[in-house]
């Protein structure tokens, strides 16, 4: 707050000197600095945001005003409010030719944006242009933005320009170019790996600033791979010597110290290069000793250099004189009244004792003073030093001090850290078993559940394993001491759960080992623990397991087991517990008590908690039993992966991969249709005006059945027909109805003896496409779940379901008509076979429009053509000729023949012009009867006295209705009313 006030006053004074800032801006800074609460400051900033939102979008804002608005946005952003509405204006300002505006824009963007912001892409082009500018100030501003805003993806766009700037005549540009390359190395080391040699070159730059900037990337590279830069040791030593001898310009001095930050960076680099390398360290001894001798401890920067010299001496190959000089300097730090210098001295002493442990003995009183200092930070650093100084002679004092400090602090994180240190020191330097147990009890008691669970397991393992086979007496003393201490601690209130687990385990394993305590006494104590901590299921589990061990040891020893009433109630409680783990432990205890001593001793051996359990994975001990069972007729064992209905997880995985590969998206195009073969029989196709009439469901099913049952193949003939694709919709996906000009489902006609013979081509196409679909379906089996999913995703359902659902709902009139047409189609077959004519087969299915021919339209629920039933005689009876393998179109002359001879022969003197209407009529409303085995055809004529209009006109009108009624068009919207009126 005071700093903001100072800034406000300075800006106010600066305005009097002509800085050009408006009075409104100065009032803003002053009001922010004088705000007395966060709420008042927020109100000022929110009001400023509203003002800026209104003014920054005004047209023709002067550059001076826009620069001030951007600076005010910086204040808004720094105070924690959102100023994103002005980011784009800062981007625009970087495009300005004015140097001051451009630098202001770059400065604002480096504070507003991070390197992953979406607006970064808008300034890359501007940065590229500014990096090639003739004004080095513009180049420096662009390099500053590069260091802050360029991310890994945009590094290649500016990297060539930055590399070129390493040879710029201005030292400031070269320095910033080195800094930009260092930033690139931190962002993406692989993008500048080929430019590492440039850092070596810039180390010899004439300008000290460029050389100092090069030390930072070199330090990072040396830390990763010191061996590759061993040849630079002499160069670094030479540079450090020149700096220490005041050979750099006075402008690099800081508090009369020559380039102290360059010295610190060089000492860090030498510490890494000289670690464990005697030859490299020998080059450093002289210059380091000279710096320590000339060191100035009167200033903080001088002490910083001396501290870095101590760190370097403790890292490189040891030198006795340098270690003594470093110890003398460190003594001054420890004796200083400044807490900062004491902290630095404690840290440096921790480094020195690794090489010369006796150094710490000279500063015992100073370390004790730091241990009792009220500064908590200094005290913690001192405990780290004591941890490094610990040995068998001082472990008791140090651990006791640590435990006392752990009890006094409330920081759980540091308390956990101190507890782990105490446990580690007690395990490593314990002078006696009794002290070790007491120390661990204190740690568990005061640190509680903050202690790592591994510490408890290590303690139990240590008590169980002991000190080895030759120290049986010491092991027994350790366990007896633990049992006595734990029995004494049980009475204390509110013990940590982890500590109770250790107590229960130790009492269960060694409670009666020395014979000092009876089993009933130990079991009573265990039941007391379980009752006192009834909400902790883990403690109860450890308690019931300890009871099981106690009773097992008593049974194995041949002593009578008398379960105490509280133990009996505890076991009964666990038998009814909701926890299956506690239930199982209680049932195991009940089962164990009922066994004999030999079995119990085998199941629960004494003092065998740390012995390895040998597991026979092959179950070889059951071989005899298995052989006897097989001889008696038992079935052999079937592995799990070979059982019926059981599959390995790997099989599931491979099956899923196969299905995903089989049913995934395919991007290759469909097969190109094969070129048609030349037809042996001249075919007469319908005119282009012939319309398509959907085949009714029952007719489709009958024709398919007849063709498949007869066993005659029409595929040979179909392959000879040329596939016509006029009007077929060219698209991917599910098929739709083709246009009326398509002739893929049309019927062809052959004149025979002056009469017209028609062949239904759609039936053969339907059967063939369905056969292809069935074959494809058998090859790729899709589960019903996937079919449902596909239907729900793509809005499709199988055509088979539609047919099965609609075929059962065909009205009476619409169902009778296909029957008659089917019979009439079979009536003409013998006459054509007798004349030796070849029936034209259906064309091959369209490969680009699969399954199109199988699409049928369900009849409407209310058939409007029932009113036309009077046109036909309902008393007509017919039979179906099942011996005919090919279904032919009926002869239309049978309906209008005047003589019986014409009816019997199936052809007569009459001739009806073949049009599209007649073809539809023939396929829907034919009346013919075919005799079963002889091939003789008889036809029943229509009655001559039919009420209503002329029969021929009625039949033509009926066909017209069925053609137009399925998909009505706008040409005849009142079709039904016109026909039925």
BAVO-227307 format. One record per residue (C-alpha): residue in one letter; x, y, z. Coordinates in steps of 0.25 Angstrom, whole numbers, plus 2048, in hexadecimal, padded with zeros to 3 digits. Example, Ala and Ser with C-alpha at 12.3 -4.5 7.8 and 13.67 -1.06 7.14 Angstrom:
2
A8317EE81F S8377FC81D 
# end
This chain:
981
X800800800 X80B80A803 X8128067F6 X80680A7EF X8058177F6 X81381A7F3 X8118177E4 X8048207E4 X80C82B7EA X8188297E0 X80E8297D5 X8088367DA X81583D7DB X8198377CD X80C83D7C7 X81184B7CC X81E8487C4 X8178467B7 X8158367B6 X8098397AE X7FF8307B7 X7F18357B9 X7EC83A7C6 X7E182E7C6 X7EC8247C5 X7F482A7D1 X7E782B7D9 X7E581C7D6 X7F38187DB X7F18217E7 X7E481C7EB X7E880D7EA X7F48117F3 X7EC8177FD X7E180D7FE X7DF80880C X7D87FA809 X7D87F07FE X7C97F37FC X7CC8027F9 X7D77FE7F0 X7CE7F57E8 X7C37FF7E7 X7CE8097E1 X7D37FE7D7 X7C57FA7D3 X7C18097D0 X7CE80A7C8 X7CB7FD7C0 X7BD8037BC X7C48107B8 X7CF8097AF X7C48007A9 X7BD80C7A4 X7C98157A0 X7D280A799 X7C880778E X7C681678A X7CB81977C X7D7821779 X7DE820786 X7EB827787 X7F781F789 X7FB826795 X7ED82379B X7ED814797 X7FB81279D X7F58187AA X7E980F7A9 X7F28037A7 X7FA8077B4 X7ED8087BC X7EA7FA7B7 X7F77F57BD X7F37FB7CB X7E57F47C9 X7EC7E77C6 X7F67E87D1 X7EC7EA7DB X7E57DD7D8 X7DA7E17CF X7D77DD7C1 X7DC7E67B6 X7DA7DC7AA X7D17E67A2 X7DE7EF7A0 X7E77E479B X7E47E578D X7E77F478E X7F57F1793 X7F77E8788 X7F47F377E X7FD7FC785 X8097F3782 X8067F6773 X808804775 X81480B76F X81681477B X82180E783 X81B812791 X80E80C78D X8147FF788 X81C7FD794 X81080079D X8087F6795 X8137EB797 X8147EF7A6 X8057ED7A7 X8047E07A0 X80F7DA7A8 X8087DD7B4 X7FA7DA7AF X7FC7CD7A7 X8037BF7AA X80A7B779F X7FD7AF79D X7F37BA79A X7EB7BB78D X7F07C978A X7FE7C4789 X7FC7C077A X7F97CF777 X8067D577B X8107CA775 X8107D1768 X8127DF76F X81E7D9777 X8247D376A X8247E1764 X8297E8770 X8357DE772 X8397E3764 X8387F2767 X8437FB765 X840802773 X8477FA77E X83D7FF788 X8317F8780 X83A7EB77F X83C7EB78E X82D7ED791 X82A7E2787 X8347D978E X82E7DC79C X8217D7796 X8277CB791 X82D7C779E X81F7C87A4 X8157C479A X81B7BB790 X8167AC792 X81C79F78D X81379F781 X8177AD77C X8267AC77F X8297A7771 X8237B476C X82D7BE773 X8397B5775 X8417B8768 X83F7C776B X8447C677A X8507BE775 X8547C976B X8537D3776 X85E7CC77E X8677D4774 X8607E1776 X86A7ED778 X8627F2784 X8667EA791 X8587EC797 X8527E478B X85C7D978C X85A7D879B X84B7D7799 X84D7CD78E X8557C4797 X84A7C57A1 X83F7C2797 X8477B5793 X8487B17A1 X8397B37A2 X8377AA796 X84079F79C X83779F7A9 X82B79E7A1 X82F794797 X83E78F798 X83D78778B X83A794782 X84779A786 X85078E788 X85879177C X85A79F781 X86279C78D X86F7A0787 X86A7AE786 X86A7AF795 X8797AB795 X87C7B678B X8757C0793 X87D7BD79F X8887C4799 X8807D0795 X8877DE797 X87B7E379F X87B7DE7AD X86C7DF7AD X86B7D57A2 X8757CC7A9 X86D7CD7B6 X8607C97AE X8677BD7A8 X86A7B77B6 X85C7B47B9 X8597AB7AD X8677A57AF X8647A27BE X85779A7BA X85F7927AF X86A78F7B8 X86178A7C3 X85B7807B9 X86877B7B4 X8757807BB X87F7777B3 X87C77E7A6 X88078C7AC X88D7887B3 X89578F7A9 X88F79C7AD X89579C7BB X8A17A47B8 X8987AE7B1 X88F7B07BD X89B7B17C6 X8A17BC7BD X8947C47BD X8927C37CC X8A07C77CE X89E7D47C5 X8917D77CC X8977D67DA X8A37DF7D6 X8997EA7D2 X89D7E97C3 X88E7EC7BF X8887FA7BE X8848017CA X8758007C5 X8757F17C9 X8797F47D8 X86E7F27E3 X8717F87F0 X8807F97EC X8807EA7E9 X8847E77DB X8797E07D3 X8747D87DF X8697D17D7 X8737CC7CD X87C7C77D8 X8717BF7DE X86D7B97D1 X87B7B57CE X87D7AF7DC X8717A67DA X8767A17CD X88479E7D2 X87D7967DE X87678D7D4 X88278B7CB X88C7897D6 X88477F7DE X88C7727DF X8967777D5 X8A477A7DB X8AA77F7CE X89F7897CB X89F78D7DA X8AD7907DA X8AB79C7D0 X8A17A27DA X8A87A27E7 X8B07AF7E5 X8A57B77E0 X89B7B27EB X8A67B57F6 X8A87C37F0 X8997C67F1 X8987C17FF X8A47C9803 X89F7D67FD X8907D4801 X8897DF808 X8807DA813 X87A7E8815 X8707E880B X8657DE807 X86A7DC7F9 X8787D97FE X8737CF808 X86B7C87FC X8787C77F5 X87F7C1801 X8737B7803 X8747B37F5 X8837B07F6 X8807A7802 X87679F7FA X88079E7EF X88C7997F8 X88278F7FE X87F78A7F0 X88C7897E9 X89777F7EC X89B7827FA X8A778C7FD X8AC78D80C X8AF79C80B X8A27A0804 X89A79880F X8A179F81A X89E7AD814 X8907A9811 X88E7A4820 X8947B2825 X88A7B981C X87F7B1821 X8827B382F X8807C282D X8727BF827 X86E7B7833 X8737C183D X86C7CC836 X85F7D383D X8587D282F X84E7C782E X8517C781F X8607C5821 X85D7BA82C X8547B3822 X85E7B3817 X8697AF821 X8617A3826 X85E79F817 X86D7A0813 X871798820 X86878D81B X87078D80E X87D78D815 X87B78281F X879778813 X88877A810 X88E77D81E X884779829 X88D77F834 X88A78D82F X87D78C836 X88378A844 X889797843 X87B79E842 X87379684C X86F7A2855 X86B7A9848 X86379E844 X85C79D851 X8597AB851 X8527AA844 X84A79E849 X8457A7854 X8427B384B X8347B784B X8357B883B X82E7AC837 X8357AC829 X8427AC82F X83E7A1839 X83A79882E X84679A826 X84E797833 X84778A834 X84B786826 X85978982A X858780836 X85277582E X85E775826 X867775832 X86076A839 X86975E83E X868753849 X86D75C853 X864768851 X85776184C X850762859 X85177185B X84E77484D X84276B84C X83C770859 X83E77E854 X83777B848 X82B77484F X82A780858 X82978984C X81F780845 X816781852 X817790852 X813793843 X80579283D X80A79182E X80578382A X80E78281E X81B786826 X81777D831 X816771828 X824775822 X82A775830 X823768834 X829761828 X83776782C X83676283A X832754836 X83D75382C X848758836 X84274E841 X843742838 X851746833 X85874A840 X84F74584C X859742858 X84F73885E X84273185C X83B738868 X83F745862 X83A741854 X82D73C859 X82B749862 X82E752856 X82574B84D X81A74C857 X81C75B858 X81C75D849 X80F755847 X80875B853 X80B76A84F X80B769840 X7FF760840 X7FA75C832 X80376682C X80E75B82C X80F75481F X80974681F X81674081B X81D745828 X81373C830 X815730827 X824732828 X823732837 X81B725837 X82571F82E X831723836 X82A71E843 X82771183C X83470E835 X83D713840 X84C71583F X84F708839 X8516F983C X85D6FC845 X85570684E X84A6FE853 X84B703861 X84B71285C X83F70F854 X837709860 X83B716868 X83671F85D X82971885C X82771786B X82A72686C X820729861 X815721868 X817727875 X81773586F X80B733867 X80372D873 X80773A87A X80274386F X7F573C86C X7EE744878 X7F1751872 X7E575886B X7E475A85C X7F0753856 X7F2754847 X7EC74983F X7F9745839 X800744846 X7F473B84B X7F773283F X805730843 X80172D851 X7F772384E X80171C844 X80C71B84F X80371685A X7FD70C851 X80B70784D X813708859 X80970B865 X80C6FE86C X8196FA865 X8216FD872 X8176F787B X816703884 X807706880 X7FC6FC87F X7F36FA872 X7E76FF879 X7ED70C87D X7F270F86F X7E570B869 X7DE714873 X7E772086F X7E471D860 X7D571D863 X7D672A86A X7DD73085E X7D272B855 X7C773085E X7CE73E860 X7D0740851 X7C373984C X7C2743840 X7CF73F83A X7CD732832 X7DC73182F X7E073183E X7D5727840 X7DA71E835 X7E871E83C X7E271B849 X7DA70F845 X7E770A83D X7EF70C84A X7E4704852 X7E56F9847 X7F46F8849 X7F36F8858 X7E96EC858 X7F16E584E X7FD6E5856 X7F66E1862 X7F06D585B X7FD6D1854 X8046D1862 X7F96C7867 X7F36D1871 X7E46D3873 X7DE6DF86D X7D46E6875 X7CE6F286D X7CA6FE875 X7BC703875 X7C071086F X7C8709864 X7BC700861 X7B370C860 X7BD712857 X7BE70684E X7AF70584D X7AE714849 X7B871283E X7B0705839 X7A470E836 X7AD71A831 X7A9721823 X7B8720820 X7BB713819 X7CA71481D X7C671482C X7BC70982A X7C7700823 X7D170282E X7C66FF839 X7C26F2832 X7D16EE831 X7D36F0840 X7C66E7842 X7CB6DC839 X7D96DD83F X7D56DB84D X7CE6CE849 X7DB6C7843 X7E56BF84A X7F36C384E X7FA6BD842 X7F26C4838 X7F26D183F X8016D1840 X8026CE831 X7F86D982E X7FD6E4837 X80C6E183B X8126EA846 X81C6F5842 X81B6F3833 X81570082F X822704827 X8246F6821 X8226F5812 X8156ED80E X8186E2803 X80D6E27F9 X80B6D67F0 X8056DC7E4 X8046CE7DD X7FD6C87E9 X8056BB7E8 X8006B67F6 X7F36B37EF X7F86AA7E4 X7F569D7EB X7E76A27EE X7E56A67E0 X7EA6997DB X7E06917E4 X7D469A7DF X7D86987D1 X7D86897D3 X7CB6897D9 X7C56907CC X7C669E7D0 X7C76A87C4 X7D56AE7C2 X7D76BD7C5 X7D46C77BA X7DC6D37BA X7D46E07BC X7D76E57AE X7D26D87A7 X7C56D77AF X7B86D97A8 X7B46E87A8 X7C16EC7AD X7CB6F47A5 X7D86FA7A9 X7D97097AA X7E370979F X7D9702796 X7CF70D799 X7D9718796 X7DD711789 X7CE710786 X7CB71E788 X7D7722780 X7D2719775 X7C471F776 X7C972D776 X7D272B76A X7C6724763 X7BB72E766 X7C373A766 X7C274575C X7C774274E X7CC74C745 X7CF744738 X7C574572D X7BB73A729 X7BE73171E X7BC736710 X7B172D709 X7B67236FF X7B37266F1 X7A771F6EB X7A87136E3 X7A27136D5 X79470E6D5 X7907016CD X7817056CD X77C7126C7 X7757196D2 X76A7236D1 X76B72D6DC X75F7366E0 X75F7446DC X76574F6E5 X7577536E9 X7547466F0 X7527496FF X75674070B X74B739713 X74F733720 X74D725722 X74472172D X749719739 X74270C736 X74570C728 X75470E72B X754703735 X74D6F972B X7566FC71F X7636FB728 X75E6EE72D X75A6E871F X7686EC719 X7706E7725 X7686DA726 X7696D7717 X7786D7717 X7796DE709 X7846E8708 X7816F5702 X78F6FB705 X7956F76F8 X78A6FF6F1 X78B70B6FA X79A70D6F8 X79770E6E9 X78E71A6EB X7947286EA X7927306F7 X78B73D6F5 X78D7486FF X7857536F9 X77F75B704 X78675370F X78A75C71A X79975C71C X79C75C72B X7A2754736 X79A74E741 X78C747741 X785746734 X77874D731 X76E74C726 X77374E718 X76D75870F X762754705 X76C7546FA X774749700 X77273B6F9 X779733704 X76B72E709 X76472F6FC X75D7236F5 X76171F6E7 X75871A6DC X7597106D1 X74F70E6C6 X74B6FF6C4 X7416FB6B9 X73B7096B8 X73970A6C7 X7417126D1 X74970A6DB X74E7116E7 X75970D6F1 X75A7126FF X768716701 X76771C70F X76570E715 X772708710 X779715715 X773714722 X777706724 X785708720 X787714728 X78170D734 X78A701732 X79670A731 X79271173E X78F703745 X79D6FF741 X7A370C746 X79C70B753 X7A16FD755 X7AF701753 X7AE70D75D X7A6709769 X7A1716771 X79C71577E X78D71A781 X79372578A X79C72B77F X79072A776 X787732780 X79273C782 X79473E773 X785740771 X78574A77C X791751777 X78E752768 X77F751769 X77E744761 X777737763 X77872A75C X76F728750 X76C71A755 X76571F761 X75C729758 X75871D74F X75471475A X74C71F761 X745724755 X74271774E X739713759 X73171F758 X72E71F749 X71F722747 X716717741 X71571E733 X724721732 X727712736 X71E70C72C X723713720 X73270E720 X72C700721 X725701714 X73170870E X73A6FD712 X7316F370C X7306FA6FF X73F6FB6FE X7406EC6FF X7366EA6F5 X73E6EE6E9 X74A6E66EC X7476D96E4 X7436E16D7 X7516E86D7 X7596DB6DA X7526D46CF X7566DF6C5 X7646DE6CA X7656EC6CE X76F6F16D8 X76A6F96E3 X7717056E6 X7787056F4 X7797116FD X78571A6FD X79071A707 X78E722714 X793730714 X7A073071C X79F73E720 X79173D725 X79173072D X78472A732 X77C73572A X77472A723 X770724730 X769730735 X75A72F735 X74F738739 X745733743 X73673473F X72E73F746 X72673B752 X71A73F74B X71A73B73D X712745734 X71173B729 X707732730 X6FD73A729 X70273471C X701726720 X6F4725718 X6FC72670B X70171870E X6F970B710 X6FC70671F X6F86F871B X7046F6712 X70B6E9717 X7196E6712 X7246DD715 X7336DF716 X73D6D770D X7486D3716 X7506CB70B X7536D8703 X7606DE707 X75F6EB700 X7536F5703 X74E6FB6F6 X7457076F4 X7377036F1 X7307056E3 X7277116E4 X71E70B6D9 X7187006E2 X70F70B6E8 X70970F6DB X7097036D2 X6FC7006CC X6FE6F16C9 X7026E66D2 X70D6E26C9 X7146EF6CC X7136EC6DB X7196DF6DA X7256E26D2 X7296EE6DA X72A6F66CD X7206FC6C3 X71D7056B8 X71B7116C1 X72771A6C3 X7287256CE X73372F6CC X73D72E6D7 X73F73A6DF X74473E6ED X73673D6F2 X73472F6EC X74072A6F2 X73C72E700 X72F7296FE X73571B6F9 X73D71A706 X73271E70F X72571970B X72670D701 X71C702702 X7226F46FE X7216E6702 X72C6DC700 X72B6CD701 X7356C670A X73C6BB702 X7386BB6F4 X73C6C96F0 X72E6CB6EA X7296D96EC X71A6DC6EE X7156EA6F0 X7076EE6F6 X7016FA6EF X6FC7066F6 X6ED7076F6 X6E77106EB X6DD7166F3 X6E571F6FD X6DE72B703 X6E5738702 X6EE73E6F7 X6F57366EC X6FE72B6F1 X70A72F6E9 X70973E6EE X70873A6FC X7147316FC X71C73C6F5 X7177466FF X71A73C70B X72973B706 X72A74A705 X72574B713 X72F741719 X73A747711 X737755716 X731752724 X73E74E72A X74675B728 X73B765724 X74177171B X73C77F719 X73877C70B X72B775710 X72877971F X71977571E X71C767718 X71375F721 X708769721 X708769712 X70875A711 X6FE75771C X6F576271A 
# end
